Amino acid sequence: MPRLFSLAAMALTVTAISGAPTTLSAAEGGVYYTAKLAAPASEDRYMAGGREWLCDGDNCIAQRSNARPLRVCRDLKRTIGTVEEFTADGRTLDAEKLAKCNAQ
């Protein structure tokens, strides 16, 4: 339950900062990916790997896709920058996969 609350809070924070409604609702199961970037994002919305990412500083969230988590991480890295932590459905990429994500 704490994880669901924190993701819901993140979605609300992004909405409040951007001033735009978000389609990512933790209550609806929309938040699947979370990422912590090495540097704050310069914008609050990005398209990476065919999905919309909502960012607040160095934290970003997105809905689920059919791609593997490593692929999603690489797409995000190519679009926004270095990823320090990446989670898919509550499972964090290990150090080896995170290094592969950022190597591309």
C-alpha positions as CSV (number, residue, x, y, z in Angstrom):
1,M,0.0,0.0,0.0
2,P,2.8,2.5,0.7
3,R,4.1,2.1,-2.9
4,L,0.6,2.8,-4.3
5,F,0.4,5.9,-2.2
6,S,3.8,7.2,-3.2
7,L,3.0,6.7,-6.9
8,A,-0.3,8.4,-6.6
9,A,1.4,11.3,-4.8
10,M,3.9,11.5,-7.7
11,A,1.1,11.6,-10.3
12,L,-0.6,14.4,-8.3
13,T,2.6,16.4,-7.9
14,V,3.3,16.2,-11.7
15,T,-0.3,17.3,-12.4
16,A,0.0,20.2,-9.9
17,I,3.3,21.4,-11.3
18,S,2.4,21.1,-15.0
19,G,-1.1,22.5,-14.5
20,A,-2.4,19.9,-16.9
21,P,-4.4,16.9,-16.1
22,T,-2.5,13.6,-16.3
23,T,-3.8,10.3,-17.8
24,L,-1.5,8.4,-15.4
25,S,-3.5,7.5,-12.4
26,A,-2.1,5.1,-9.8
27,A,-5.6,4.3,-8.8
28,E,-6.4,3.1,-12.3
29,G,-3.1,1.2,-12.5
30,G,-1.6,3.6,-15.0
31,V,1.8,4.2,-13.4
32,Y,4.0,1.3,-14.2
33,Y,7.4,2.7,-14.8
34,T,9.3,5.1,-12.5
35,A,12.7,6.6,-13.2
36,K,15.1,8.8,-11.2
37,L,17.3,10.8,-13.5
38,A,20.9,11.9,-12.9
39,A,19.8,15.5,-13.6
40,P,16.5,17.2,-13.4
41,A,14.4,17.1,-16.6
42,S,14.1,20.4,-18.4
43,E,10.5,19.8,-19.3
44,D,7.6,18.1,-17.5
45,R,6.4,15.9,-20.4
46,Y,8.4,13.8,-22.9
47,M,7.6,11.2,-25.5
48,A,10.1,8.3,-25.3
49,G,9.7,4.9,-26.8
50,G,6.1,5.5,-27.9
51,R,4.8,6.5,-24.4
52,E,4.4,9.7,-22.6
53,W,6.6,10.3,-19.6
54,L,5.6,12.9,-16.9
55,C,8.5,14.4,-15.0
56,D,8.9,16.4,-11.9
57,G,12.5,17.4,-11.4
58,D,14.6,14.2,-11.6
59,N,11.6,11.9,-11.1
60,C,9.6,10.5,-14.1
61,I,6.6,8.2,-14.4
62,A,4.9,6.4,-17.4
63,Q,2.3,3.8,-18.2
64,R,3.0,0.2,-19.1
65,S,4.0,-0.9,-22.5
66,N,4.7,-4.2,-24.2
67,A,8.5,-3.6,-24.3
68,R,11.0,-5.1,-21.9
69,P,12.0,-2.8,-19.0
70,L,15.6,-2.5,-20.3
71,R,14.3,-1.3,-23.7
72,V,12.0,1.2,-22.0
73,C,14.9,2.5,-19.9
74,R,17.2,2.9,-23.0
75,D,14.5,4.8,-24.8
76,L,14.1,7.2,-21.8
77,K,17.9,7.6,-21.6
78,R,18.2,8.5,-25.3
79,T,15.4,11.1,-24.9
80,I,16.1,12.7,-21.5
81,G,19.5,11.6,-20.2
82,T,21.2,9.4,-17.8
83,V,19.0,7.2,-15.6
84,E,20.1,6.6,-12.0
85,E,17.3,4.2,-11.0
86,F,14.6,2.5,-13.1
87,T,11.6,0.5,-11.8
88,A,9.0,-1.5,-13.7
89,D,6.0,-2.7,-11.7
90,G,7.9,-2.2,-8.5
91,R,11.0,-4.1,-9.6
92,T,14.2,-2.1,-9.8
93,L,16.7,-2.8,-12.6
94,D,19.9,-4.2,-11.1
95,A,23.2,-2.4,-11.5
96,E,24.2,-4.5,-14.6
97,K,21.0,-3.8,-16.5
98,L,21.1,-0.1,-15.4
99,A,24.6,0.2,-16.8
100,K,23.4,-1.4,-20.1
101,C,20.5,1.1,-20.2
102,N,22.9,4.1,-19.9
103,A,25.5,2.7,-22.3
104,Q,23.3,3.3,-25.4
